[in-house]
Amino acid sequence: MFGKKRQAVDNRTTQTPVSLDGVKKSLTNMNDAQIDEHETISGIKVNLIYIKSLVDNERLNEAIVKPLIHDRSISVSEAIISSIKEKVYTLDEAKEALLNGHILLNEAVINEWWAIPLQSPLSRSIESSETESILYGAKDSFSEQIDQNITLIRRRLPIMELKSESFTIGSLSKTTVVLLYIEGLTNPDFITIAKEGINNIDYDFFTDSSQVSALMEKGNNSVFPQFQQTDRPDVCARALGIGQLIILVNNTPFALIAPVTLFDLFQSPEDYINRWVVASFLRVIRYVSFFLSIVLIPLYVALTTFHFQMIPLQMLFVLTESRSKLPFTPFWEAFIMLIILEIIKEASLRMPTKAGQTLGVIGGIVIGQASVEAGFASKVLIVLVGIAAIASFLVPNYLLTKANTLIQFILLFLASQLGVIGIAMGLIGILSHLNSLTSLKQPYLAPLAPLYMKDWKDVFIRGPIKTAKERPEYLKPLKKWRTSRRN
């Protein structure tokens, strides 16, 4: 009941039965709790108990109070317009109903209790996504209301096979979590693992879906996310269609997609809107940009510190002239500039939108030019830092963008100690770490390791839609073919 399955009748006998005194006691020191007494025309005394801040007061008067006062029905339950009402037997059920925006209706003489849902429609309008904005395609995004989010997905997948299972987590927050999957398509092992992960969560308070993913992930110390977060219903609908599952968390607009691979985090909703040649080119650019963002500055430090003989002679003259009066070593020069860059980025994010944009542009230009003129950084490094910073933003997933910042600092330190060999060792360590990660116990580097060659047509490139007739093999879907003739 109210998001959970009601307990069996024989189990209710072990719980405290609901009573007016018990409900009043539980509402002690709650100034927004209301207990109204009414009497119908037939002379039946009725108590209405609710929490004012959680219910729609206008609907309360229209759907309950007026019918009770003016209706001549013998039964109170028949007088209520609302067809959605459930009997309440225990005090725990009554408390849960009140906290979920229900009205408790008590017929005093026979001590019969009913719960009627009248939640306040507190929600913001459907807006465009700010984290995954695209030029073409759907413009709607999730909100903090979980029922509304489910509606946005069901409109895209109007099939009875789309199943939703509800869970409640958090001893304090009582947060509703909904697991969505397509029955007969999604691998049952994924569903079982996800249910076990949600049921095993033991924490008291949740404010965001990222906290749920952190408690379900196996590699908690990794900088790479093992769940994909998105606020776009079209992305969720596509994920469900290829055999992934969705986890929605109440009071947050970001859904979780699992199982995912590293390569899923490089995909953008616009990949499936652009022509496949253009989309493939842009996807390759993202991979290259990510690699440049983590390697470019460490490579500069390695070459200028250990391997200057590898630099072409004309470029070496430019570097020598640029660094001739600098007081810092290449490592400290790069480290200071990257730290300043991170400060500017974080400051621009925390400021109001318009002020943040101005701060980012002006701060980057002024500090960069002042650093060169003051002799704190070379012109070459400023250019490379700018290229690396811009390249890092080409990755669609924000969590991965923040991860590459930390990777960049690790490779920077290794480059300052061991040169190019240190960078190579760092990259090998990162690949080994990625190979050890899983998402819902599925390999994080699939379809590269283990190898699924057929899935490569939508990994590094985005192949033509006409050729994408099979669902990804690494997801082990129950329905392999995406065409009705093959199914």
GIBELPE-V445315 format. One record per residue. N is the residue number from 1. RES is the residue in three letters. PHI is phi in whole degrees, -180 to 180 (NA if undefined). Layout:
{{N;RES;PHI} {N;RES;PHI}}
This chain:
{{1;MET;NA} {2;PHE;56} {3;GLY;99} {4;LYS;-131} {5;LYS;-75} {6;ARG;-68} {7;GLN;-68} {8;ALA;-65} {9;VAL;-62} {10;ASP;-71} {11;ASN;-79} {12;ARG;-67} {13;THR;-66} {14;THR;-88} {15;GLN;-106} {16;THR;-71} {17;PRO;-68} {18;VAL;-71} {19;SER;-147} {20;LEU;-63} {21;ASP;-65} {22;GLY;-65} {23;VAL;-68} {24;LYS;-61} {25;LYS;-64} {26;SER;-71} {27;LEU;-96} {28;THR;-60} {29;ASN;64} {30;MET;-113} {31;ASN;-72} {32;ASP;-96} {33;ALA;-84} {34;GLN;-132} {35;ILE;-126} {36;ASP;-110} {37;GLU;-112} {38;HIS;-132} {39;GLU;-133} {40;THR;-76} {41;ILE;-60} {42;SER;-77} {43;GLY;87} {44;ILE;-86} {45;LYS;-87} {46;VAL;-131} {47;ASN;-109} {48;LEU;-112} {49;ILE;-124} {50;TYR;-162} {51;ILE;-107} {52;LYS;-58} {53;SER;-74} {54;LEU;-111} {55;VAL;-116} {56;ASP;-87} {57;ASN;-67} {58;GLU;-67} {59;ARG;-66} {60;LEU;-59} {61;ASN;-69} {62;GLU;-75} {63;ALA;-93} {64;ILE;-126} {65;VAL;-64} {66;LYS;-62} {67;PRO;-60} {68;LEU;-65} {69;ILE;-74} {70;HIS;-101} {71;ASP;-80} {72;ARG;-101} {73;SER;-64} {74;ILE;-70} {75;SER;-96} {76;VAL;-66} {77;SER;-63} {78;GLU;-75} {79;ALA;-79} {80;ILE;-79} {81;ILE;-67} {82;SER;-61} {83;SER;-87} {84;ILE;-97} {85;LYS;-149} {86;GLU;-130} {87;LYS;-74} {88;VAL;-115} {89;TYR;-115} {90;THR;-118} {91;LEU;-66} {92;ASP;-64} {93;GLU;-64} {94;ALA;-65} {95;LYS;-63} {96;GLU;-63} {97;ALA;-64} {98;LEU;-61} {99;LEU;-75} {100;ASN;-105} {101;GLY;80} {102;HIS;-98} {103;ILE;-97} {104;LEU;-93} {105;LEU;-112} {106;ASN;-119} {107;GLU;-87} {108;ALA;-61} {109;VAL;-65} {110;ILE;-97} {111;ASN;53} {112;GLU;-104} {113;TRP;-119} {114;TRP;-131} {115;ALA;-118} {116;ILE;-123} {117;PRO;-72} {118;LEU;-142} {119;GLN;-62} {120;SER;-69} {121;PRO;-78} {122;LEU;-86} {123;SER;-164} {124;ARG;-87} {125;SER;-71} {126;ILE;-74} {127;GLU;-121} {128;SER;-76} {129;SER;-71} {130;GLU;-95} {131;THR;-88} {132;GLU;-131} {133;SER;-75} {134;ILE;-135} {135;LEU;-79} {136;TYR;-110} {137;GLY;108} {138;ALA;-63} {139;LYS;-111} {140;ASP;-90} {141;SER;-146} {142;PHE;-70} {143;SER;-122} {144;GLU;-82} {145;GLN;-91} {146;ILE;-68} {147;ASP;-65} {148;GLN;-66} {149;ASN;-66} {150;ILE;-63} {151;THR;-61} {152;LEU;-63} {153;ILE;-76} {154;ARG;-65} {155;ARG;-65} {156;ARG;-88} {157;LEU;-129} {158;PRO;-79} {159;ILE;-129} {160;MET;-72} {161;GLU;-74} {162;LEU;-75} {163;LYS;-102} {164;SER;-134} {165;GLU;-120} {166;SER;-104} {167;PHE;-135} {168;THR;-123} {169;ILE;-126} {170;GLY;91} {171;SER;-67} {172;LEU;-99} {173;SER;-80} {174;LYS;49} {175;THR;-79} {176;THR;-85} {177;VAL;-121} {178;VAL;-119} {179;LEU;-101} {180;LEU;-113} {181;TYR;-160} {182;ILE;-101} {183;GLU;-67} {184;GLY;86} {185;LEU;-125} {186;THR;-69} {187;ASN;-61} {188;PRO;-59} {189;ASP;-63} {190;PHE;-62} {191;ILE;-64} {192;THR;-62} {193;ILE;-63} {194;ALA;-65} {195;LYS;-62} {196;GLU;-63} {197;GLY;-64} {198;ILE;-69} {199;ASN;-66} {200;ASN;-86} {201;ILE;-68} {202;ASP;-129} {203;TYR;-152} {204;ASP;-95} {205;PHE;-144} {206;PHE;-131} {207;THR;-120} {208;ASP;-153} {209;SER;-67} {210;SER;-64} {211;GLN;-69} {212;VAL;-66} {213;SER;-65} {214;ALA;-64} {215;LEU;-84} {216;MET;-99} {217;GLU;-73} {218;LYS;-90} {219;GLY;-95} {220;ASN;-67} {221;ASN;-90} {222;SER;-85} {223;VAL;-85} {224;PHE;-93} {225;PRO;-72} {226;GLN;-98} {227;PHE;-127} {228;GLN;-91} {229;GLN;-98} {230;THR;-151} {231;ASP;-113} {232;ARG;-106} {233;PRO;-67} {234;ASP;-69} {235;VAL;-67} {236;CYS;-66} {237;ALA;-64} {238;ARG;-67} {239;ALA;-61} {240;LEU;-64} {241;GLY;-69} {242;ILE;-101} {243;GLY;113} {244;GLN;-88} {245;LEU;-122} {246;ILE;-120} {247;ILE;-119} {248;LEU;-103} {249;VAL;-121} {250;ASN;-65} {251;ASN;71} {252;THR;-144} {253;PRO;-87} {254;PHE;-110} {255;ALA;-91} {256;LEU;-109} {257;ILE;-114} {258;ALA;-155} {259;PRO;-75} {260;VAL;-125} {261;THR;-118} {262;LEU;-58} {263;PHE;-73} {264;ASP;-63} {265;LEU;-74} {266;PHE;-97} {267;GLN;-91} {268;SER;-118} {269;PRO;-56} {270;GLU;-73} {271;ASP;-60} {272;TYR;-99} {273;ILE;-112} {274;ASN;-68} {275;ARG;-60} {276;TRP;-64} {277;VAL;-67} {278;VAL;-65} {279;ALA;-62} {280;SER;-65} {281;PHE;-61} {282;LEU;-66} {283;ARG;-67} {284;VAL;-63} {285;ILE;-59} {286;ARG;-64} {287;TYR;-62} {288;VAL;-64} {289;SER;-64} {290;PHE;-62} {291;PHE;-65} {292;LEU;-63} {293;SER;-64} {294;ILE;-98} {295;VAL;-109} {296;LEU;-59} {297;ILE;-70} {298;PRO;-58} {299;LEU;-67} {300;TYR;-60} {301;VAL;-65} {302;ALA;-64} {303;LEU;-69} {304;THR;-75} {305;THR;-97} {306;PHE;-117} {307;HIS;-125} {308;PHE;-63} {309;GLN;-69} {310;MET;-84} {311;ILE;-83} {312;PRO;-54} {313;LEU;-59} {314;GLN;-65} {315;MET;-69} {316;LEU;-65} {317;PHE;-61} {318;VAL;-64} {319;LEU;-65} {320;THR;-64} {321;GLU;-67} {322;SER;-70} {323;ARG;-101} {324;SER;-63} {325;LYS;-112} {326;LEU;-82} {327;PRO;-84} {328;PHE;-109} {329;THR;-73} {330;PRO;-54} {331;PHE;-64} {332;TRP;-68} {333;GLU;-61} {334;ALA;-68} {335;PHE;-61} {336;ILE;-64} {337;MET;-67} {338;LEU;-70} {339;ILE;-64} {340;ILE;-62} {341;LEU;-61} {342;GLU;-65} {343;ILE;-63} {344;ILE;-64} {345;LYS;-63} {346;GLU;-67} {347;ALA;-65} {348;SER;-68} {349;LEU;-73} {350;ARG;-82} {351;MET;-79} {352;PRO;-55} {353;THR;-53} {354;LYS;-67} {355;ALA;-66} {356;GLY;-65} {357;GLN;-64} {358;THR;-64} {359;LEU;-61} {360;GLY;-64} {361;VAL;-69} {362;ILE;-65} {363;GLY;-60} {364;GLY;-65} {365;ILE;-69} {366;VAL;-64} {367;ILE;-66} {368;GLY;-64} {369;GLN;-67} {370;ALA;-65} {371;SER;-65} {372;VAL;-69} {373;GLU;-66} {374;ALA;-82} {375;GLY;82} {376;PHE;-93} {377;ALA;-150} {378;SER;-84} {379;LYS;-65} {380;VAL;-63} {381;LEU;-65} {382;ILE;-60} {383;VAL;-64} {384;LEU;-66} {385;VAL;-63} {386;GLY;-63} {387;ILE;-64} {388;ALA;-63} {389;ALA;-66} {390;ILE;-66} {391;ALA;-62} {392;SER;-67} {393;PHE;-84} {394;LEU;-77} {395;VAL;-74} {396;PRO;-64} {397;ASN;-87} {398;TYR;-66} {399;LEU;-63} {400;LEU;-71} {401;THR;-62} {402;LYS;-71} {403;ALA;-67} {404;ASN;-70} {405;THR;-65} {406;LEU;-67} {407;ILE;-62} {408;GLN;-60} {409;PHE;-68} {410;ILE;-64} {411;LEU;-66} {412;LEU;-62} {413;PHE;-65} {414;LEU;-64} {415;ALA;-66} {416;SER;-71} {417;GLN;-99} {418;LEU;-126} {419;GLY;72} {420;VAL;-63} {421;ILE;-62} {422;GLY;-64} {423;ILE;-63} {424;ALA;-62} {425;MET;-63} {426;GLY;-64} {427;LEU;-65} {428;ILE;-64} {429;GLY;-63} {430;ILE;-66} {431;LEU;-63} {432;SER;-64} {433;HIS;-64} {434;LEU;-62} {435;ASN;-68} {436;SER;-87} {437;LEU;-81} {438;THR;-138} {439;SER;-128} {440;LEU;54} {441;LYS;66} {442;GLN;-107} {443;PRO;-56} {444;TYR;-78} {445;LEU;-102} {446;ALA;-64} {447;PRO;-93} {448;LEU;-86} {449;ALA;-146} {450;PRO;-68} {451;LEU;-87} {452;TYR;-129} {453;MET;-61} {454;LYS;-65} {455;ASP;-83} {456;TRP;-69} {457;LYS;-68} {458;ASP;-134} {459;VAL;-117} {460;PHE;-84} {461;ILE;-127} {462;ARG;-115} {463;GLY;-68} {464;PRO;-58} {465;ILE;-62} {466;LYS;-62} {467;THR;-91} {468;ALA;-89} {469;LYS;-94} {470;GLU;-118} {471;ARG;-74} {472;PRO;-54} {473;GLU;-69} {474;TYR;-69} {475;LEU;-84} {476;LYS;50} {477;PRO;-70} {478;LEU;-73} {479;LYS;-114} {480;LYS;-76} {481;TRP;-91} {482;ARG;-97} {483;THR;-103} {484;SER;-66} {485;ARG;-66} {486;ARG;-76} {487;ASN;-67}}
